[in-house]
Each structure stands twice: as C-alpha cells, then as structure tokens.
Amino acid sequence: MSSIKVLIVDDSAVLCQVLTAQPSARGEVEITGVAADLQRVGEALQAQWPDVIVLQLGLAGVDDVALLRQILAERPTPVVVSAPPTEAGIELAMDALGAGAVCAVTRPTGIPRKVSTDLSDDLLHAVRAASHARIVPAGGEPIAPRPITPRPIAACPSCSRFPPVVAIGASAGGARALETVLRALPADSPGVVAVVHMPEGFTAAFARLLNPLCQVEVREARHGDRVLPGRVLLAPGGAHMLLKRSGTQYVVDIIDGPAVSRRRPSVDVLFRSVARFAGKEALGIIMTGMGNDGVRGLKEMHEAGARTIAQDEAGCVGFNMPGEAIRMGAVTRVLPLQAIPEAIMGSVEPAPEVSMEQGPA
C-alpha cells in the first residue's frame, strides 16, 4: 500500500511534529513539503501535488478561505484544516469547512514539548479519512436548500405522550451536509439530536453560526436539555450525548467516557440510546462520513422499529458511513441530501416505506 503524500502549510514545526508523532504514521504518511507562505505553497504544489493538504489557519498575510478555494478550483484535493481552540480560530475553521475543507482538527497553542497521543492520533485519523474523501467544492456560494412547506407535527402513532425524535450522525463533510438539512427545516419540525465529528469547542461555534440561519433553534446540547419540536441539539465535541426519557419528555445526557468507534462524541452512542428509549418513534439518518461510526447504532434503531435513512453517494464527501449502513441492512431509504428535510417532515405522519427509495419521501 502506497503512503499518503501530505503537504503541510504551516509557519512552524507544530503540525509536522504532531503528524509524525505516531509511530504508525512513519510508514503510512509521506511529508512532501512544509510551506510557510503562499510562494512556498505554490512551489510545493508545482513540485509534487499531494494526496492531502493539512492547512494551518491564521497564517500571517494569508486569506485561508481564498487559498482553500483556489486549491479546490485548480485541482480538487482533500484539505484538513487546523485551528487553535479559540473563538477566532474556531470561526476560521467554520469558514473553511463551509468552503470545502474535509474536516477540522485542534491545533495546539505554541510548540508542545511532547505531543499528546490523542492530538497526533486525531490528526493522523483525519489525514487517513481525507485521503479517501470525494471532494464536493462549495463553489463559494452559501448553501441554499429547497424551501419546504411547513407541516404541523402529528402525535406519535404509537404513543401520543412522546413527540417524534430525529437522530442524525455525520463525519467528514458533515458540517455542510447538516447545514443544508437544518436550513430547510420549518420551525415546527420534530426535535433533532445530532452528532457531527468536531473537536471540543467547535460544536458550540458551529451552533452559534447555524442558529440565525435556521428557522429551528440550533444549540450545543447541555446535560438535561429537553428534545422539543423546533429544537436541534448538537453533541458537544469531546463528550458523548445520549437520549433518555424523563417522565413524558425526551432529554439528553452529556457524559464523559472513552472514545467509541474512535470518536467522542460517537454517533453509535447516540443511535444506540435512541434505539433503546425511542424505538419506533424515532427516525435515524446517517450522512456523509468516513469510517463506520453510527453503522451499528443505526442497525439497532432499524431493528427497534425506527425508520432509517442514508444519504446517497452522489452528495457525500465520504460514503463509508452510509455505504456500510446500507450493506448491513440498517437502512430503509437512500435519499439525496436535498430530499432529507422533506423525509424528516414526512416522518411525523405514518407512511408506507419503500426500501432503498431514491428521491423525496
């Protein structure tokens, strides 16, 4: 198996040190260059175009989003962005994800004397995932989903005390995919609980950016938050989110714990709790992402009677997660991204399901 050729755009030794800290990276990753400014980026790309670019955000004199779009326009290439866990850094990361970056990782502040295992593992995993990603350029324009006519939420067909619950999981490319879905939902949509693989701190900023763009309320989940119609709860980076019942309500628990499927938050953790506590009252949706996080959990939801949807391959940056769920028989329908909001609103009312349907529900 050939090594992954990586160009690092960084004005210090931090990212190179982080990426090569794992012994396994030495045979798996080949650093083709380290560029500290735009001139060196151009020279490095001319000398050898890499499989993956790791881009430090906030370089002096560099418009990160413009550089990212220029690279994607010239030759679509997976880009992993690295940003410090500061408000400014997170905002830069959100802009980069919106412009087409595959994923974002936390950048350490300063040059660490000893790189943590978690930090190097996160970056190596991101590079691995990015090397298999299919790039879908953003085109520089805001996402404009098809408008959906709001419909009132009907009572749960099996138990009128509990409202419908929609559980969503996504990874690489998931920020843009989730934005597309949430911006199309009306204010009276079912309550949504979602996991998107992002570092700690990034999910709160993502929620703040999405909230004014959406008719639904979008926020990072807090322990004990209720799942309500018109509310979207995002699992916080660095913690797991579970669904539980409290009286006649659904609530979320935010817990610490080891990574599951190499992730924290994990889609599997959320989906398994939804299968247990919501069962056939829930709708599960697995979207773009590398790896297999969420596949087993979606299978448990399907077996518990929940309706389940996978995003189709055409719109995915990474089709591993939805593709594996389809192969495992965990999916009721396969839909294009733009049809998922309509399927969410359609899930409120009982309807016959068509296996592997392509198109709006």
Residue, then its C-alpha position, 0 to 999 in steps of 0.5 A: m500500500s502506497s503512503i499518503k503524500v501530505l503537504i503541510v502549510d504551516d509557519s512552524a514545526v507544530l503540525c509536522q511534529v504532531l503528524t509524525a508523532q505516531p509511530s504508525a504514521r512513519g510508514e503510512v504518511e509521506i511529508t512532501g513539503v512544509a510551506a510557510d507562505l503562499q510562494r512556498v505553497g505554490e512551489a510545493l504544489q508545482a513540485q509534487w501535488p499531494d494526496v492531502i493538504v493539512l492547512q494551518l489557519g491564521l497564517a500571517g498575510v494569508d486569506d485561508v478561505a481564498l487559498l482553500r478555494q483556489i486549491l479546490a478550483e485548480r485541482p480538487t484535493p482533500v484539505v484538513v484544516s487546523a485551528p487553535p481552540t479559540e473563538a477566532g480560530i474556531e470561526l476560521a475553521m467554520d469558514a473553511l469547512g463551509a468552503g470545502a475543507v474535509c474536516a477540522v482538527t485542534r491545533p495546539t497553542g505554541i510548540p508542545r514539548k511532547v505531543s499528546t497521543d490523542l492530538s497526533d492520533d486525531l490528526l493522523h485519523a483525519v489525514r487517513a479519512a481525507s485521503h479517501a474523501r470525494i471532494v464536493p467544492a462549495g463553489g463559494e456560494p452559501i448553501a441554499p436548500r429547497p424551501i419546504t412547506p411547513r407541516p404541523i407535527a402529528a402525535c406519535p402513532s404509537c404513543s401520543r405522550f412522546p413527540p417524534v425524535v430525529a437522530i442524525g450522525a455525520s463525519a467528514g463533510g458533515a458540517r455542510a451536509l447538516e447545514t443544508v438539512l437544518r436550513a430547510l427545516p420549518a420551525d415546527s419540525p420534530g426535535v433533532v439530536a445530532v452528532v457531527h465529528m468536531p473537536e471540543g469547542f467547535t460544536a458550540a461555534f458551529a451552533r452559534l453560526l447555524n442558529p440565525l440561519c435556521q428557522v429551528e433553534v440550533r444549540e450545543a446540547r447541555h446535560g438535561d436539555r429537553v428534545l422539543p419540536g423546533r429544537v436541534l441539539l448538537a453533541p458537544g465535541g469531546a463528550h458523548m450525548l445520549l437520549k433518555r426519557s424523563g417522565t413524558q419528555y425526551v432529554v439528553d445526557i452529556i457524559d464523559g467516557p472513552a472514545v467509541s468507534r474512535r470518536r467522542p462524541s460517537v454517533d453509535v452512542l447516540f443511535r444506540s440510546v435512541a434505539r433503546f428509549a425511542g424505538k419506533e418513534a424515532l427516525g435515524i439518518i446517517m450522512t456523509g462520513m468516513g469510517n463506520d461510526g453510527v453503522r451499528g447504532l443505526k442497525e439497532m434503531h432499524e431493528a427497534g422499529a425506527r425508520t432509517i435513512a442514508q444519504d446517497e453517494a452522489g452528495c457525500v464527501g465520504f460514503n463509508m458511513p452510509g455505504e456500510a449502513i446500507r450493506m448491513g441492512a440498517v437502512t430503509r431509504v437512500l435519499p439525496l441530501q436535498a430530499i432529507p428535510e422533506a423525509i424528516m417532515g414526512s416522518v411525523e405522519p405514518a407512511p408506507e416505506v419503500s426500501m432503498e427509495q431514491g428521491p423525496a419521501 
